[in-house]
Structure formats: structure tokens, C-alpha cells
Amino acid sequence: MADLEQGVWAGNDPYMNSGNPTWNTSTFVTAMLKGKSGHFALKVGDAQSGRLRTVYDGHRPPGYEVMKKEGAIVLGIGGDNSDHGVGTFYEGALTASYTSDATDDAIQANIVAVGYRT
């Protein structure tokens, strides 16, 4: 899910994402949000094994076509500074550009290699 300030989005429709991102029952999850002007993508995967799966890759939601970068980016918390999230945030990364699929795959392989276990 992408926290785009005025809502949490799984695609560009506030009521549905045909990619159904509620697929994962893993204990440790990799989630990736990628954005560029007019476009964003969501990728998910098991942080203990396997590859990432793209659950959305398309236009930004209405009202978010133009990126509005305001203030700092804080990983693991919504832009509204709320504490409504559930779970534990372990690590994150920011990149300077829209990464290639090969880079995304390399990031996932690195995460899997860490060996997260309960």
C-alpha cells in the first residue's frame, strides 16, 4: 500500500486493485513503493525467500498525478505522523531515481540473504 498523504492506495482506484495485494501470509514482508511523475508501482514479496511480485504498476490516483514533495521522508510511519500502523518496521531504503527491475531484484535478494527468522 502506498501512503499518499490523503489516503492509503493499492492502485489508482480507491476502492479496488485487481492485483489483489492482500496475498501475503509471510512473517517478514518486503514492500516496495516506486514513484515517478504520473506513475507509481507497488511490489511485494516474502522477505525470507523468493522474488518480488508487482501488484500495481500504472497511473497515480486522481489528484496525485503531479508529485508533491513536502518536507522530509520518514520510513516506517505515515506522513501524518500517526501511530495507527501494526507490526514492526525493520529497515528501509531511499533511491535517487526510479529503479530498474534488476535493481529491485538485487535489493530483494539482499534482504533474503539477511536471513530474517522468528
C-alpha positions as a Markdown table, in Angstrom:
| # | Residue | x | y | z |
|---|---|---|---|---|
| 1 | Met | 0.0 | 0.0 | 0.0 |
| 2 | Ala | 1.2 | 3.5 | -0.8 |
| 3 | Asp | 0.6 | 6.2 | 1.9 |
| 4 | Leu | 0.0 | 9.2 | -0.3 |
| 5 | Glu | -0.9 | 11.6 | 2.5 |
| 6 | Gln | -4.7 | 11.8 | 2.0 |
| 7 | Gly | -5.2 | 8.0 | 1.9 |
| 8 | Val | -3.6 | 4.7 | 1.5 |
| 9 | Trp | -3.7 | 3.4 | -2.0 |
| 10 | Ala | -3.2 | -0.1 | -3.6 |
| 11 | Gly | -3.5 | 1.4 | -7.1 |
| 12 | Asn | -5.2 | 4.3 | -8.7 |
| 13 | Asp | -8.8 | 3.3 | -7.7 |
| 14 | Pro | -9.6 | 4.0 | -4.0 |
| 15 | Tyr | -12.0 | 1.0 | -3.9 |
| 16 | Met | -10.2 | -1.8 | -5.8 |
| 17 | Asn | -6.9 | -3.1 | -7.1 |
| 18 | Ser | -7.2 | -6.0 | -9.4 |
| 19 | Gly | -3.7 | -7.1 | -8.5 |
| 20 | Asn | -5.1 | -8.0 | -5.0 |
| 21 | Pro | -2.1 | -7.0 | -2.8 |
| 22 | Thr | -3.6 | -8.8 | 0.2 |
| 23 | Trp | -1.8 | -12.0 | -0.9 |
| 24 | Asn | 0.9 | -12.5 | 1.7 |
| 25 | Thr | 0.8 | -14.5 | 4.9 |
| 26 | Ser | 4.6 | -14.3 | 5.5 |
| 27 | Thr | 6.0 | -13.4 | 8.9 |
| 28 | Phe | 8.5 | -11.0 | 7.2 |
| 29 | Val | 7.4 | -9.0 | 4.2 |
| 30 | Thr | 9.2 | -6.9 | 1.6 |
| 31 | Ala | 7.2 | -4.0 | 0.3 |
| 32 | Met | 8.4 | -1.5 | -2.3 |
| 33 | Leu | 6.8 | 1.7 | -3.5 |
| 34 | Lys | 8.3 | 3.3 | -6.6 |
| 35 | Gly | 7.3 | 6.6 | -8.0 |
| 36 | Lys | 7.9 | 8.9 | -10.8 |
| 37 | Ser | 5.9 | 11.7 | -12.3 |
| 38 | Gly | 2.4 | 10.5 | -13.3 |
| 39 | His | 3.2 | 6.9 | -12.4 |
| 40 | Phe | 3.9 | 4.6 | -9.4 |
| 41 | Ala | 4.4 | 0.9 | -8.8 |
| 42 | Leu | 4.0 | -1.4 | -5.8 |
| 43 | Lys | 6.0 | -4.6 | -5.4 |
| 44 | Val | 5.7 | -7.2 | -2.6 |
| 45 | Gly | 7.4 | -10.3 | -1.5 |
| 46 | Asp | 8.4 | -12.7 | 1.2 |
| 47 | Ala | 11.5 | -11.3 | 2.9 |
| 48 | Gln | 12.7 | -14.8 | 3.7 |
| 49 | Ser | 12.6 | -16.3 | 0.2 |
| 50 | Gly | 11.7 | -15.8 | -3.4 |
| 51 | Arg | 11.2 | -12.8 | -5.7 |
| 52 | Leu | 9.1 | -9.7 | -5.7 |
| 53 | Arg | 5.7 | -9.6 | -7.3 |
| 54 | Thr | 4.3 | -6.4 | -8.9 |
| 55 | Val | 0.8 | -5.8 | -7.6 |
| 56 | Tyr | 0.3 | -2.4 | -9.2 |
| 57 | Asp | 2.2 | -0.6 | -12.0 |
| 58 | Gly | 0.3 | 2.3 | -13.5 |
| 59 | His | -1.1 | 5.8 | -13.2 |
| 60 | Arg | -1.1 | 7.7 | -10.0 |
| 61 | Pro | -4.5 | 8.2 | -8.3 |
| 62 | Pro | -6.6 | 11.3 | -9.2 |
| 63 | Gly | -5.1 | 14.3 | -7.5 |
| 64 | Tyr | -1.7 | 12.7 | -7.3 |
| 65 | Glu | -0.7 | 13.0 | -10.9 |
| 66 | Val | 2.0 | 15.5 | -10.0 |
| 67 | Met | 4.4 | 14.5 | -7.3 |
| 68 | Lys | 4.2 | 16.9 | -4.3 |
| 69 | Lys | 7.3 | 16.5 | -2.2 |
| 70 | Glu | 6.8 | 18.3 | 1.0 |
| 71 | Gly | 9.2 | 18.1 | 3.9 |
| 72 | Ala | 11.2 | 15.1 | 5.0 |
| 73 | Ile | 10.6 | 11.4 | 4.3 |
| 74 | Val | 10.4 | 9.2 | 7.4 |
| 75 | Leu | 10.5 | 5.5 | 6.8 |
| 76 | Gly | 8.0 | 3.3 | 8.7 |
| 77 | Ile | 5.4 | 5.9 | 9.5 |
| 78 | Gly | 2.6 | 7.7 | 7.7 |
| 79 | Gly | 3.1 | 11.2 | 6.5 |
| 80 | Asp | 0.5 | 12.3 | 9.1 |
| 81 | Asn | 2.9 | 11.1 | 11.9 |
| 82 | Ser | 0.2 | 8.7 | 13.2 |
| 83 | Asp | 0.8 | 5.5 | 15.1 |
| 84 | His | -2.0 | 3.5 | 13.5 |
| 85 | Gly | 0.2 | 1.0 | 11.7 |
| 86 | Val | 0.5 | -2.5 | 13.1 |
| 87 | Gly | 3.8 | -4.5 | 13.0 |
| 88 | Thr | 7.5 | -3.8 | 13.3 |
| 89 | Phe | 9.5 | -1.9 | 10.7 |
| 90 | Tyr | 13.0 | -3.3 | 10.4 |
| 91 | Glu | 14.7 | -1.4 | 7.6 |
| 92 | Gly | 14.2 | 0.8 | 4.6 |
| 93 | Ala | 16.0 | 2.4 | 1.7 |
| 94 | Leu | 15.5 | 5.5 | -0.5 |
| 95 | Thr | 16.9 | 5.8 | -4.0 |
| 96 | Ala | 17.7 | 8.8 | -6.1 |
| 97 | Ser | 15.8 | 7.6 | -9.2 |
| 98 | Tyr | 13.1 | 5.1 | -10.4 |
| 99 | Thr | 15.0 | 1.8 | -10.1 |
| 100 | Ser | 15.1 | -0.9 | -12.7 |
| 101 | Asp | 13.6 | -4.4 | -12.2 |
| 102 | Ala | 17.1 | -5.7 | -11.9 |
| 103 | Thr | 17.9 | -3.3 | -9.1 |
| 104 | Asp | 14.6 | -4.3 | -7.3 |
| 105 | Asp | 15.5 | -8.0 | -7.7 |
| 106 | Ala | 19.0 | -7.3 | -6.2 |
| 107 | Ile | 17.5 | -5.5 | -3.2 |
| 108 | Gln | 15.1 | -8.4 | -2.6 |
| 109 | Ala | 18.0 | -10.9 | -2.9 |
| 110 | Asn | 20.0 | -8.9 | -0.4 |
| 111 | Ile | 17.0 | -8.8 | 2.1 |
| 112 | Val | 16.5 | -12.6 | 1.7 |
| 113 | Ala | 20.2 | -13.1 | 2.3 |
| 114 | Val | 20.0 | -11.4 | 5.7 |
| 115 | Gly | 18.0 | -14.4 | 6.9 |
| 116 | Tyr | 15.2 | -12.9 | 9.0 |
| 117 | Arg | 13.8 | -15.5 | 11.4 |
| 118 | Thr | 11.5 | -15.6 | 14.3 |
